[in-house]
Amino acid sequence: VHIHTFDGNASFPWTQSLSSPSMSNVGDLYGASVSASADGVWLYVSAPNAGNVYVYQANANSYYSYANTISVGSSAAAQFGHNVKATSTGNQVAISAPYQAVNGVSAAGTVYIVDRSIETFVANGNVYTTTYSNVNSVSKVTVNGNLVTSGYTFTGTTLTFTTAPTIGSLINVETNQFNLLETIQKIGRAHV
């Protein structure tokens, strides 16, 4: 996947190439479908022959780094990731598996809606520590809507503030963990 960035002068120079983070990427159809959030921070790249959708996050310089892999245990034959479509915020993504068997009907198809975790907490006046499971990193922390770029650490699965936020402050923590939100399946057979 080649990333081109509009330079404001009617051209789109090449800025970065992405390749499958999977060690065995031969024939996985990496890049079959690509979708991004409206601000370009979140990028979803499918590899349907591998049954994966790879998630990338852009830094302040619009350089993408691998963040996570979305997979639902669907076989590669189901073509999970045939199409991907992110919401404008990038918090949710719809992923198709057009050849997924449903209720014994082969290739009936399924669409999976997955959601990126955003946890909200109210500060209690102590040095605030929160433990997450299956989280590789924290992508953004805000306190009362203000972006926090320092003054906290994330080690393993624990987020700890250096100084306690004011009691009652609203803390939002965005992670790169995705959870299955909804599964949409075709019921019955198509009319021919």
N, C-alpha and C positions, 0 to 999 in steps of 0.2 A: 504494500500500500504506500503510495507516494503522497506526501502532504505538500500542498501548494498554498501559499498565503497571498491574498490580494494586497498589492502594494499601494493602492490608491491611484494608480496611473494606468488602469486598464490592463495590467498584466498580473500573472499569477506565478511568480518564481517558485521553484522547488525549494523546500526548506528542510524536509526530513523524509526518510524511508522507514517504514515499520515492517518487521517480518514476524512470523508466528513465533510466540514464545515457547511453543511446544517443541520438544526435542525431535519428534518424528513428524515433521510437517510436510513431507512429500505427499502430494495428492490430497491434502486436506481442504482444498479450495479456499485457502485463506484469502480474505478480501472479497468473497462472493457478494456480501452485502455490508454496507458501511453506513452508520448513522451517527450524528453528533448532536450535542445540546446546542441551543441557539447561540450561546456565548462561546462555543468551541472548546470548553474546558473538558467535557466528557466525550470520548470517542469509543464507539462500539464497532468491532470488526469481527465478522463471522468466519468460521471455518466449518461448514456444514458436514464435510466428510469426516471430520473429527468429532462432530457433535458438540462444538464449543463456540462461545462468543467471548472474545477477548476485550477487556476494558482497559482503556488508556486515559490518563489524566494529564492535562497540559499544565505546565508551570507558568509563572508570570511572563516568560519569554515565548510562550506558545510552543514549547518543546514537549512532546508527549513521552510519558513513561508508562510502562506496563503497571497496571494497578490490581487486576484480578481476572479470573476466568469464571464465566457463568456456564454452568452445565446442569442438566436436570436428570442425568442418568439415562437419557434417551439414547438408543443405539445410533450409530452413524448412519445406518440405513434409513432412519426417520428424517435425516437431513435437518436436525436442530440447528437453527441459524440460517436457514435458507433465505429468510428476510429478517432484517432487524429495523426497528424504528424507535428512536428515543423521543421522549417528550422534550419540550423546549428547555426545561431545567436540567434534563439528563438524569433526574431522580428515578424515573421509570423507563423501562424499555419493553416493547412487545417483540417476541421472538417466535418465528414460525417453525414448525416441524411438519411439513406437508405430507410426509409419508409415515407419520406415527400411526400405529394401529390403535383403534378405539373400540372397545366392547367387542373384540373379535373381528372387527372389520379392518382389513389391512389397508394401509394408505388413506385412512379417513382424515387424518390431519389434526393438529393441535396448535393452538397459539398460547404461549406462556407469557404472562405479564410478571416481570420481576421489578423489585423496588430496592433502591439503594437506601441503606439505613441512615436515618437522621434521628438522633436521640435528643430529647428536650428534657432539661432538668431545671430545678429551682435551687439556687445557691442557699446553703444553710449556715454560712458564716465560717465554716471550717475550711482547711485546705481541702479542696474538693477532689476526691478520687473516685473514679468510676471504672469498673472492670467489665470488659467486653469479651465475648467468646468469638473465635474464628474471624478476628479482624486483623488485617495485615498492617494497616496504617490509618491514621486520622487525616482526612483531607482538608477539613476546615473546622475552625472553632469560632463561634461568636458568643459574645456576652452582651445582652440587651441590643442585639442587632449589629454590634460593632465587631469587625473582624479582629481576632486575636492572633498575632503572628509570632509572639514570644511569650514567655512567662508560664509555659507548661511543658511537660514532657510526656511522651508516650513510649512506654517500655513494655514489651511483651503484649499484654492485653489491658494495661492499666494507664489511664490518663490522670495526671496529677498536676494541679496548678501550683506554682511557686508561692503565690500570694492568694489568699482566699478572696473570691469575688464577693461583692457586697451582698448581704443577706437579702433574699428575694429576687436577685438578678436572674434573668432567664438565660440559660446556657444551652446553645444548640451545638451538637457535635455531629459532623458529617463523617461517615466512614466509607470505606470502599467495599463493604460487605453487602451482598445482594440476597434478598429473600424472595421466594416465590410468593407472589401476591394473589394470582388468579390463573386458572387453567381454563381455556375456552376450547371446547371440542364440538365437532359436528355430530349431531344426533340423527340417526336414520341414514338412509341412502339417497343419493342424488337421483333426480328424475332424468331419464335420457330421452 
